[in-house]
């Protein structure tokens, strides 16, 4: 008796015993007995052969009590398999009655469970019940570590509430433990630069964005020399450039893309164990189980950034499943780097609570999957003023083209894996700009040529960009050279 329905692989049909037990693969011939085919378990077990699971759906047919026969069908993409949730869906020749339309397939929610390492209800109890700090506050000093991607922090108690960074004491830390100083001369000096409210401790407690210096040295007359920035301090050079170009009023907005990973497996959150989800398409700006994966992280991060005073302007799910984006800006000058780095610190802390990992890698999954960028939107007083703003933008593009190699070299480690000319990127080797073209190095908004003013988007920076470096280079190239 013939029938047709979509059945999760490895699970029998709910009303009979004809559900397929083994997965077909792309190297099998039309009509081959499914019992001879290699397996890729729906329980998440790895395939017996190396490489990704097969990139196709197979049709299973059976005549009476005879063997299952498999017929491969064309895959939707060359890389991604038709894996949904933790199951590979196959269209079986079966009778209806599963509650799913004949021949239909869908995105299945994951059954992955991740819990915090510790019981956070205990933490919440004490932080909510013990609120009297006896007139003192805590300041969490945050700085960029030795990899220039990691963020470090430590706390100190203050007896008064500071109103500006200059009210805060300078501090130091062991640079030999962060890869920023040798063991025999390990002290690194940190100077507070910007204050944010602490969304984790609440109250009058604060987060403090700092940058790093060699300890001050004494002159022969006993006075102190100006502190010298250590090599990993990219803020110092950025601040100097922004000061030189302040008359241009440079505004920025950075789109920070990121991917959430299972902290144990290092595989994207909600993806099948050892496999791939449905191809890209249903995930961007999505809502619903199986497509908007990890929304809790994005929402908590959004709320905490707003509370802290980070100038976060929006959030959305991205093209790759478990990939998200938030935007910070508009920010002027050095403020852009400070707010972006603090937003990342808050993201790390949020993911720490959920026991998941955030990746800013520009191409977390090889193959036919979108990478992660740090698109940087930029304008100056000149570009924002009609009618000459459109002409100024075109002049900026010419300047950016002339220094394309300089920018590319500093726009993020591993960016060559992302800038391939595919997946809404330009080639890393070529410079291009265009109106409303997301395949260009520089995208100009559709309304700019009409209104004769506005901003443009540098789409080259990777998601692991250093905002101090990128914003410095853009201002240096377009405003100072």
One Martini backbone bead per residue (centre of mass of N, CA, C, O) as a GRO file, in nm:
protein
  481
    1UNK     BB    1   0.093   0.038   0.026
    2UNK     BB    2   0.073   0.361  -0.050
    3UNK     BB    3   0.271   0.656   0.061
    4UNK     BB    4   0.304   1.008   0.195
    5UNK     BB    5   0.583   1.143   0.394
    6UNK     BB    6   0.749   1.311   0.647
    7UNK     BB    7   1.039   1.162   0.809
    8UNK     BB    8   1.231   1.109   1.058
    9UNK     BB    9   1.516   0.979   1.083
   10UNK     BB   10   1.490   0.671   1.263
   11UNK     BB   11   1.170   0.689   1.252
   12UNK     BB   12   0.881   0.563   1.276
   13UNK     BB   13   0.584   0.538   1.191
   14UNK     BB   14   0.319   0.591   1.405
   15UNK     BB   15   0.131   0.340   1.246
   16UNK     BB   16   0.401   0.181   1.165
   17UNK     BB   17   0.695  -0.020   1.012
   18UNK     BB   18   0.820   0.187   0.759
   19UNK     BB   19   1.043   0.335   0.869
   20UNK     BB   20   1.337   0.459   0.830
   21UNK     BB   21   1.678   0.364   0.958
   22UNK     BB   22   1.850   0.470   0.709
   23UNK     BB   23   2.078   0.659   0.540
   24UNK     BB   24   2.124   0.818   0.253
   25UNK     BB   25   2.361   0.863  -0.012
   26UNK     BB   26   2.516   1.016  -0.294
   27UNK     BB   27   2.679   0.729  -0.382
   28UNK     BB   28   2.414   0.609  -0.470
   29UNK     BB   29   2.195   0.425  -0.648
   30UNK     BB   30   1.927   0.383  -0.819
   31UNK     BB   31   1.753   0.145  -0.624
   32UNK     BB   32   1.911   0.091  -0.381
   33UNK     BB   33   1.958  -0.075  -0.104
   34UNK     BB   34   1.935   0.074   0.205
   35UNK     BB   35   2.086  -0.148   0.382
   36UNK     BB   36   2.379  -0.069   0.229
   37UNK     BB   37   2.397   0.198   0.365
   38UNK     BB   38   2.536   0.440   0.508
   39UNK     BB   39   2.555   0.616   0.815
   40UNK     BB   40   2.352   0.893   0.979
   41UNK     BB   41   2.262   0.966   1.275
   42UNK     BB   42   1.980   1.107   1.442
   43UNK     BB   43   2.150   1.119   1.725
   44UNK     BB   44   2.441   1.258   1.618
   45UNK     BB   45   2.618   1.076   1.486
   46UNK     BB   46   2.883   1.021   1.309
   47UNK     BB   47   3.011   0.969   1.027
   48UNK     BB   48   3.207   0.723   0.883
   49UNK     BB   49   3.283   0.937   0.696
   50UNK     BB   50   3.435   1.193   0.589
   51UNK     BB   51   3.272   1.477   0.628
   52UNK     BB   52   2.991   1.582   0.527
   53UNK     BB   53   2.688   1.543   0.484
   54UNK     BB   54   2.459   1.494   0.268
   55UNK     BB   55   2.328   1.705  -0.016
   56UNK     BB   56   2.026   1.561   0.039
   57UNK     BB   57   1.736   1.406  -0.071
   58UNK     BB   58   1.551   1.104  -0.016
   59UNK     BB   59   1.372   0.838  -0.169
   60UNK     BB   60   1.153   0.605  -0.022
   61UNK     BB   61   1.084   0.266  -0.116
   62UNK     BB   62   0.812   0.011  -0.094
   63UNK     BB   63   0.730  -0.340  -0.145
   64UNK     BB   64   0.581  -0.437   0.094
   65UNK     BB   65   0.831  -0.654   0.244
   66UNK     BB   66   1.048  -0.534   0.107
   67UNK     BB   67   1.291  -0.347   0.025
   68UNK     BB   68   1.443  -0.062   0.040
   69UNK     BB   69   1.443   0.221  -0.179
   70UNK     BB   70   1.677   0.453  -0.330
   71UNK     BB   71   1.642   0.811  -0.434
   72UNK     BB   72   1.802   1.062  -0.540
   73UNK     BB   73   1.805   1.411  -0.487
   74UNK     BB   74   1.832   1.732  -0.526
   75UNK     BB   75   2.008   1.970  -0.396
   76UNK     BB   76   2.013   2.302  -0.271
   77UNK     BB   77   2.313   2.261  -0.186
   78UNK     BB   78   2.659   2.175  -0.180
   79UNK     BB   79   2.671   2.161   0.152
   80UNK     BB   80   2.394   2.143   0.263
   81UNK     BB   81   2.186   1.960   0.437
   82UNK     BB   82   1.873   1.808   0.516
   83UNK     BB   83   1.888   1.940   0.819
   84UNK     BB   84   1.662   1.915   1.102
   85UNK     BB   85   1.781   1.971   1.371
   86UNK     BB   86   1.822   1.614   1.460
   87UNK     BB   87   1.716   1.566   1.154
   88UNK     BB   88   1.671   1.376   0.860
   89UNK     BB   89   1.471   1.444   0.598
   90UNK     BB   90   1.245   1.208   0.439
   91UNK     BB   91   1.075   1.103   0.159
   92UNK     BB   92   0.812   0.885   0.192
   93UNK     BB   93   0.636   0.598   0.082
   94UNK     BB   94   0.336   0.688   0.237
   95UNK     BB   95   0.086   0.726   0.443
   96UNK     BB   96  -0.122   0.929   0.571
   97UNK     BB   97  -0.121   1.092   0.923
   98UNK     BB   98   0.110   1.301   1.052
   99UNK     BB   99   0.024   1.620   0.997
  100UNK     BB  100   0.172   1.632   0.718
  101UNK     BB  101   0.218   1.721   0.423
  102UNK     BB  102   0.266   1.596   0.133
  103UNK     BB  103   0.610   1.647   0.071
  104UNK     BB  104   0.689   1.802   0.317
  105UNK     BB  105   0.909   2.047   0.468
  106UNK     BB  106   1.100   2.146   0.765
  107UNK     BB  107   1.184   2.320   1.052
  108UNK     BB  108   1.345   2.186   1.327
  109UNK     BB  109   1.373   2.180   1.642
  110UNK     BB  110   1.579   2.169   1.893
  111UNK     BB  111   1.712   1.944   2.175
  112UNK     BB  112   1.909   2.128   2.292
  113UNK     BB  113   2.093   2.145   2.608
  114UNK     BB  114   2.178   2.428   2.825
  115UNK     BB  115   2.364   2.489   3.118
  116UNK     BB  116   2.471   2.614   3.387
  117UNK     BB  117   2.729   2.560   3.597
  118UNK     BB  118   2.562   2.726   3.795
  119UNK     BB  119   2.337   2.836   4.034
  120UNK     BB  120   2.172   3.138   3.970
  121UNK     BB  121   1.966   3.165   4.200
  122UNK     BB  122   2.172   3.237   4.415
  123UNK     BB  123   2.278   3.493   4.293
  124UNK     BB  124   2.006   3.642   4.270
  125UNK     BB  125   1.940   3.645   4.566
  126UNK     BB  126   2.183   3.818   4.674
  127UNK     BB  127   2.164   4.060   4.471
  128UNK     BB  128   1.858   4.129   4.561
  129UNK     BB  129   1.889   4.128   4.890
  130UNK     BB  130   2.191   4.247   4.886
  131UNK     BB  131   2.213   4.612   4.865
  132UNK     BB  132   2.397   4.706   5.089
  133UNK     BB  133   2.716   4.906   5.053
  134UNK     BB  134   2.791   5.130   5.259
  135UNK     BB  135   2.846   5.375   5.040
  136UNK     BB  136   2.955   5.189   4.817
  137UNK     BB  137   3.136   5.100   4.517
  138UNK     BB  138   3.179   4.940   4.201
  139UNK     BB  139   3.462   4.889   3.974
  140UNK     BB  140   3.492   4.776   3.639
  141UNK     BB  141   3.780   4.706   3.485
  142UNK     BB  142   3.837   4.741   3.129
  143UNK     BB  143   4.037   4.546   2.889
  144UNK     BB  144   4.263   4.469   2.646
  145UNK     BB  145   4.425   4.204   2.551
  146UNK     BB  146   4.690   4.030   2.396
  147UNK     BB  147   4.511   3.935   2.137
  148UNK     BB  148   4.302   4.179   2.070
  149UNK     BB  149   4.012   4.017   2.161
  150UNK     BB  150   4.028   4.015   2.449
  151UNK     BB  151   3.872   4.055   2.775
  152UNK     BB  152   3.941   4.229   3.073
  153UNK     BB  153   3.887   4.217   3.444
  154UNK     BB  154   3.844   4.427   3.745
  155UNK     BB  155   3.787   4.506   4.087
  156UNK     BB  156   3.678   4.801   4.280
  157UNK     BB  157   3.656   5.007   4.557
  158UNK     BB  158   3.446   5.289   4.628
  159UNK     BB  159   3.357   5.594   4.819
  160UNK     BB  160   3.261   5.720   4.540
  161UNK     BB  161   3.096   5.889   4.279
  162UNK     BB  162   3.173   5.922   3.966
  163UNK     BB  163   3.148   6.167   3.683
  164UNK     BB  164   3.441   6.096   3.566
  165UNK     BB  165   3.727   5.944   3.466
  166UNK     BB  166   3.921   6.144   3.629
  167UNK     BB  167   3.808   6.037   3.918
  168UNK     BB  168   3.969   5.791   3.866
  169UNK     BB  169   4.188   5.561   3.934
  170UNK     BB  170   4.464   5.433   3.865
  171UNK     BB  171   4.602   5.121   3.743
  172UNK     BB  172   4.689   4.763   3.762
  173UNK     BB  173   4.857   4.472   3.609
  174UNK     BB  174   4.938   4.144   3.498
  175UNK     BB  175   5.091   4.113   3.190
  176UNK     BB  176   5.202   3.811   3.195
  177UNK     BB  177   4.884   3.697   3.201
  178UNK     BB  178   4.811   3.853   2.896
  179UNK     BB  179   5.058   3.902   2.690
  180UNK     BB  180   5.198   4.221   2.778
  181UNK     BB  181   5.441   4.100   2.960
  182UNK     BB  182   5.704   4.033   3.135
  183UNK     BB  183   5.787   3.881   3.430
  184UNK     BB  184   6.022   4.098   3.519
  185UNK     BB  185   5.799   4.332   3.384
  186UNK     BB  186   5.453   4.315   3.447
  187UNK     BB  187   5.351   4.600   3.465
  188UNK     BB  188   5.030   4.746   3.392
  189UNK     BB  189   4.876   5.037   3.290
  190UNK     BB  190   4.552   5.188   3.377
  191UNK     BB  191   4.315   5.408   3.205
  192UNK     BB  192   4.042   5.578   3.234
  193UNK     BB  193   3.779   5.667   2.971
  194UNK     BB  194   3.489   5.517   3.037
  195UNK     BB  195   3.152   5.529   3.160
  196UNK     BB  196   2.937   5.270   3.290
  197UNK     BB  197   2.682   5.097   3.372
  198UNK     BB  198   2.607   4.823   3.582
  199UNK     BB  199   2.400   4.547   3.487
  200UNK     BB  200   2.486   4.326   3.709
  201UNK     BB  201   2.485   4.502   3.988
  202UNK     BB  202   2.389   4.777   3.983
  203UNK     BB  203   2.313   5.070   4.076
  204UNK     BB  204   2.621   5.260   4.121
  205UNK     BB  205   2.764   5.078   3.951
  206UNK     BB  206   3.058   5.022   3.733
  207UNK     BB  207   3.193   5.059   3.412
  208UNK     BB  208   3.542   5.060   3.276
  209UNK     BB  209   3.707   5.196   3.015
  210UNK     BB  210   4.036   5.104   2.913
  211UNK     BB  211   4.387   5.167   2.885
  212UNK     BB  212   4.735   5.083   2.799
  213UNK     BB  213   5.051   5.106   2.994
  214UNK     BB  214   5.330   5.203   3.090
  215UNK     BB  215   5.488   5.280   3.346
  216UNK     BB  216   5.575   5.551   3.490
  217UNK     BB  217   5.846   5.769   3.448
  218UNK     BB  218   6.120   5.928   3.583
  219UNK     BB  219   6.267   6.213   3.609
  220UNK     BB  220   6.538   6.373   3.735
  221UNK     BB  221   6.330   6.590   3.880
  222UNK     BB  222   6.067   6.382   3.953
  223UNK     BB  223   5.904   6.377   3.724
  224UNK     BB  224   5.659   6.258   3.503
  225UNK     BB  225   5.609   6.081   3.241
  226UNK     BB  226   5.437   6.006   2.993
  227UNK     BB  227   5.253   5.762   2.906
  228UNK     BB  228   5.315   5.454   2.736
  229UNK     BB  229   5.194   5.274   2.499
  230UNK     BB  230   5.123   4.974   2.431
  231UNK     BB  231   5.102   4.775   2.151
  232UNK     BB  232   4.780   4.700   2.220
  233UNK     BB  233   4.721   5.011   2.203
  234UNK     BB  234   4.474   5.150   1.980
  235UNK     BB  235   4.346   5.406   2.109
  236UNK     BB  236   4.561   5.625   2.107
  237UNK     BB  237   4.578   5.669   1.794
  238UNK     BB  238   4.279   5.725   1.754
  239UNK     BB  239   4.257   5.980   1.932
  240UNK     BB  240   4.454   6.154   1.764
  241UNK     BB  241   4.292   6.153   1.498
  242UNK     BB  242   4.021   6.262   1.610
  243UNK     BB  243   4.139   6.534   1.697
  244UNK     BB  244   4.230   6.630   1.410
  245UNK     BB  245   3.912   6.564   1.290
  246UNK     BB  246   3.681   6.715   1.457
  247UNK     BB  247   3.571   6.920   1.241
  248UNK     BB  248   3.427   6.674   1.075
  249UNK     BB  249   3.244   6.497   1.245
  250UNK     BB  250   3.272   6.181   1.296
  251UNK     BB  251   3.052   5.918   1.206
  252UNK     BB  252   2.928   5.606   1.353
  253UNK     BB  253   2.830   5.259   1.251
  254UNK     BB  254   2.820   4.929   1.384
  255UNK     BB  255   2.794   4.591   1.261
  256UNK     BB  256   2.758   4.319   1.483
  257UNK     BB  257   2.857   4.006   1.418
  258UNK     BB  258   2.753   3.673   1.539
  259UNK     BB  259   2.820   3.348   1.697
  260UNK     BB  260   2.669   3.074   1.846
  261UNK     BB  261   2.811   2.837   2.078
  262UNK     BB  262   2.896   2.544   2.189
  263UNK     BB  263   3.122   2.520   2.450
  264UNK     BB  264   3.196   2.213   2.397
  265UNK     BB  265   3.181   2.163   2.067
  266UNK     BB  266   3.200   2.431   1.880
  267UNK     BB  267   2.907   2.442   1.776
  268UNK     BB  268   2.642   2.561   1.666
  269UNK     BB  269   2.366   2.660   1.796
  270UNK     BB  270   2.125   2.406   1.722
  271UNK     BB  271   2.285   2.210   1.579
  272UNK     BB  272   2.359   1.930   1.463
  273UNK     BB  273   2.535   1.663   1.547
  274UNK     BB  274   2.761   1.660   1.290
  275UNK     BB  275   2.578   1.874   1.135
  276UNK     BB  276   2.320   2.027   0.934
  277UNK     BB  277   2.109   2.252   0.846
  278UNK     BB  278   1.918   2.424   0.685
  279UNK     BB  279   1.934   2.627   0.456
  280UNK     BB  280   1.951   2.928   0.370
  281UNK     BB  281   1.656   3.171   0.452
  282UNK     BB  282   1.480   3.137   0.743
  283UNK     BB  283   1.667   3.328   0.954
  284UNK     BB  284   1.637   3.608   0.869
  285UNK     BB  285   1.450   3.783   1.074
  286UNK     BB  286   1.331   3.572   1.263
  287UNK     BB  287   1.056   3.351   1.382
  288UNK     BB  288   1.103   3.072   1.575
  289UNK     BB  289   1.144   2.756   1.595
  290UNK     BB  290   1.466   2.672   1.446
  291UNK     BB  291   1.551   2.987   1.355
  292UNK     BB  292   1.562   3.146   1.639
  293UNK     BB  293   1.873   3.111   1.771
  294UNK     BB  294   1.934   3.261   2.078
  295UNK     BB  295   1.753   3.510   2.167
  296UNK     BB  296   1.818   3.549   2.468
  297UNK     BB  297   2.093   3.673   2.427
  298UNK     BB  298   2.011   3.919   2.255
  299UNK     BB  299   1.806   4.043   2.460
  300UNK     BB  300   1.985   4.074   2.708
  301UNK     BB  301   2.203   4.242   2.575
  302UNK     BB  302   2.027   4.476   2.489
  303UNK     BB  303   1.927   4.563   2.772
  304UNK     BB  304   2.211   4.604   2.905
  305UNK     BB  305   2.313   4.821   2.714
  306UNK     BB  306   2.098   5.029   2.773
  307UNK     BB  307   2.159   5.052   3.074
  308UNK     BB  308   2.473   5.125   3.046
  309UNK     BB  309   2.491   5.331   2.772
  310UNK     BB  310   2.500   5.194   2.521
  311UNK     BB  311   2.474   5.276   2.167
  312UNK     BB  312   2.234   5.091   2.093
  313UNK     BB  313   2.015   5.039   1.782
  314UNK     BB  314   2.006   4.712   1.735
  315UNK     BB  315   1.843   4.390   1.632
  316UNK     BB  316   1.925   4.071   1.453
  317UNK     BB  317   1.881   3.814   1.267
  318UNK     BB  318   2.068   3.607   1.065
  319UNK     BB  319   2.152   3.398   0.801
  320UNK     BB  320   2.288   3.227   0.998
  321UNK     BB  321   2.241   2.989   1.207
  322UNK     BB  322   2.306   3.153   1.520
  323UNK     BB  323   2.310   3.437   1.394
  324UNK     BB  324   2.390   3.777   1.487
  325UNK     BB  325   2.290   4.130   1.532
  326UNK     BB  326   2.437   4.447   1.621
  327UNK     BB  327   2.406   4.801   1.680
  328UNK     BB  328   2.641   5.078   1.692
  329UNK     BB  329   2.487   5.387   1.704
  330UNK     BB  330   2.572   5.688   1.682
  331UNK     BB  331   2.922   5.783   1.680
  332UNK     BB  332   3.184   5.997   1.791
  333UNK     BB  333   3.473   5.900   1.727
  334UNK     BB  334   3.607   5.744   2.004
  335UNK     BB  335   3.329   5.639   2.102
  336UNK     BB  336   3.301   5.389   1.920
  337UNK     BB  337   3.513   5.202   2.051
  338UNK     BB  338   3.408   5.206   2.342
  339UNK     BB  339   3.120   5.093   2.286
  340UNK     BB  340   3.199   4.831   2.139
  341UNK     BB  341   3.374   4.700   2.359
  342UNK     BB  342   3.153   4.702   2.579
  343UNK     BB  343   2.950   4.528   2.424
  344UNK     BB  344   3.134   4.278   2.427
  345UNK     BB  345   3.161   4.242   2.726
  346UNK     BB  346   2.860   4.195   2.774
  347UNK     BB  347   2.842   3.947   2.592
  348UNK     BB  348   3.036   3.766   2.747
  349UNK     BB  349   2.869   3.772   3.012
  350UNK     BB  350   2.608   3.654   2.902
  351UNK     BB  351   2.729   3.386   2.796
  352UNK     BB  352   2.833   3.294   3.067
  353UNK     BB  353   2.549   3.251   3.193
  354UNK     BB  354   2.458   3.042   2.949
  355UNK     BB  355   2.701   2.862   2.852
  356UNK     BB  356   2.809   3.017   2.597
  357UNK     BB  357   2.955   3.098   2.282
  358UNK     BB  358   3.119   3.367   2.131
  359UNK     BB  359   3.170   3.447   1.782
  360UNK     BB  360   3.398   3.662   1.568
  361UNK     BB  361   3.429   3.500   1.331
  362UNK     BB  362   3.423   3.552   0.979
  363UNK     BB  363   3.419   3.206   0.933
  364UNK     BB  364   3.281   2.961   1.110
  365UNK     BB  365   3.166   2.824   0.835
  366UNK     BB  366   3.233   2.649   0.583
  367UNK     BB  367   3.109   2.740   0.277
  368UNK     BB  368   2.751   2.776   0.223
  369UNK     BB  369   2.807   3.034   0.427
  370UNK     BB  370   2.788   3.295   0.607
  371UNK     BB  371   2.950   3.541   0.735
  372UNK     BB  372   3.117   3.784   0.951
  373UNK     BB  373   3.065   4.125   1.018
  374UNK     BB  374   3.177   4.497   1.043
  375UNK     BB  375   3.003   4.714   0.938
  376UNK     BB  376   3.091   5.059   0.842
  377UNK     BB  377   2.947   5.355   0.916
  378UNK     BB  378   2.991   5.680   0.739
  379UNK     BB  379   3.039   6.031   0.837
  380UNK     BB  380   3.036   6.379   0.765
  381UNK     BB  381   2.980   6.700   0.741
  382UNK     BB  382   3.017   6.690   0.431
  383UNK     BB  383   2.825   6.439   0.360
  384UNK     BB  384   2.565   6.581   0.519
  385UNK     BB  385   2.587   6.816   0.298
  386UNK     BB  386   2.396   6.994   0.098
  387UNK     BB  387   2.496   6.925  -0.235
  388UNK     BB  388   2.811   6.809  -0.176
  389UNK     BB  389   2.804   6.524  -0.039
  390UNK     BB  390   2.818   6.333  -0.288
  391UNK     BB  391   3.097   6.430  -0.380
  392UNK     BB  392   3.251   6.353  -0.120
  393UNK     BB  393   3.198   6.051  -0.131
  394UNK     BB  394   3.348   6.003  -0.399
  395UNK     BB  395   3.620   6.097  -0.288
  396UNK     BB  396   3.642   5.885  -0.066
  397UNK     BB  397   3.646   5.635  -0.253
  398UNK     BB  398   3.913   5.707  -0.391
  399UNK     BB  399   4.085   5.697  -0.132
  400UNK     BB  400   4.015   5.405  -0.048
  401UNK     BB  401   4.130   5.268  -0.301
  402UNK     BB  402   4.432   5.361  -0.263
  403UNK     BB  403   4.413   5.200   0.048
  404UNK     BB  404   4.317   4.905   0.044
  405UNK     BB  405   4.555   4.731   0.161
  406UNK     BB  406   4.569   4.874   0.435
  407UNK     BB  407   4.285   4.802   0.531
  408UNK     BB  408   4.281   4.494   0.494
  409UNK     BB  409   4.521   4.436   0.697
  410UNK     BB  410   4.315   4.576   0.944
  411UNK     BB  411   4.007   4.418   0.917
  412UNK     BB  412   4.085   4.123   1.006
  413UNK     BB  413   4.122   3.810   1.102
  414UNK     BB  414   4.035   3.596   0.834
  415UNK     BB  415   3.898   3.768   0.595
  416UNK     BB  416   3.966   3.582   0.344
  417UNK     BB  417   3.726   3.377   0.410
  418UNK     BB  418   3.497   3.602   0.343
  419UNK     BB  419   3.631   3.768   0.096
  420UNK     BB  420   3.504   3.618  -0.213
  421UNK     BB  421   3.230   3.738  -0.367
  422UNK     BB  422   3.040   3.607  -0.166
  423UNK     BB  423   2.795   3.646   0.049
  424UNK     BB  424   2.788   3.965   0.042
  425UNK     BB  425   3.076   4.013  -0.105
  426UNK     BB  426   3.384   4.110  -0.173
  427UNK     BB  427   3.683   4.106  -0.292
  428UNK     BB  428   3.991   4.129  -0.140
  429UNK     BB  429   4.148   4.229  -0.420
  430UNK     BB  430   3.908   4.435  -0.455
  431UNK     BB  431   3.770   4.749  -0.550
  432UNK     BB  432   3.437   4.878  -0.466
  433UNK     BB  433   3.148   5.079  -0.572
  434UNK     BB  434   2.792   5.136  -0.477
  435UNK     BB  435   2.451   5.144  -0.521
  436UNK     BB  436   2.293   4.912  -0.332
  437UNK     BB  437   2.564   4.722  -0.309
  438UNK     BB  438   2.657   4.417  -0.137
  439UNK     BB  439   2.916   4.346  -0.345
  440UNK     BB  440   3.073   4.578  -0.223
  441UNK     BB  441   3.293   4.758  -0.045
  442UNK     BB  442   3.101   5.011  -0.107
  443UNK     BB  443   2.794   5.133   0.025
  444UNK     BB  444   2.536   5.323  -0.112
  445UNK     BB  445   2.262   5.475  -0.067
  446UNK     BB  446   1.983   5.530  -0.256
  447UNK     BB  447   1.932   5.838  -0.146
  448UNK     BB  448   2.194   6.000  -0.192
  449UNK     BB  449   2.178   6.100  -0.496
  450UNK     BB  450   1.911   6.252  -0.438
  451UNK     BB  451   1.998   6.426  -0.168
  452UNK     BB  452   2.322   6.487  -0.176
  453UNK     BB  453   2.350   6.306   0.092
  454UNK     BB  454   2.532   6.131   0.372
  455UNK     BB  455   2.624   5.790   0.371
  456UNK     BB  456   2.846   5.502   0.423
  457UNK     BB  457   2.952   5.152   0.362
  458UNK     BB  458   3.192   4.946   0.505
  459UNK     BB  459   3.216   4.590   0.415
  460UNK     BB  460   3.510   4.475   0.499
  461UNK     BB  461   3.490   4.432   0.783
  462UNK     BB  462   3.516   4.225   1.032
  463UNK     BB  463   3.388   4.096   1.325
  464UNK     BB  464   3.703   4.121   1.453
  465UNK     BB  465   3.731   4.403   1.474
  466UNK     BB  466   3.901   4.700   1.543
  467UNK     BB  467   3.752   4.998   1.601
  468UNK     BB  468   4.002   5.175   1.633
  469UNK     BB  469   4.137   5.102   1.362
  470UNK     BB  470   3.908   5.150   1.155
  471UNK     BB  471   3.834   5.444   1.227
  472UNK     BB  472   4.113   5.562   1.188
  473UNK     BB  473   4.153   5.491   0.886
  474UNK     BB  474   3.908   5.635   0.769
  475UNK     BB  475   3.984   5.920   0.866
  476UNK     BB  476   4.270   5.935   0.756
  477UNK     BB  477   4.198   5.888   0.452
  478UNK     BB  478   3.947   6.108   0.419
  479UNK     BB  479   4.063   6.371   0.612
  480UNK     BB  480   4.411   6.370   0.617
  481UNK     BB  481   4.506   6.298   0.292
   0.00000   0.00000   0.00000
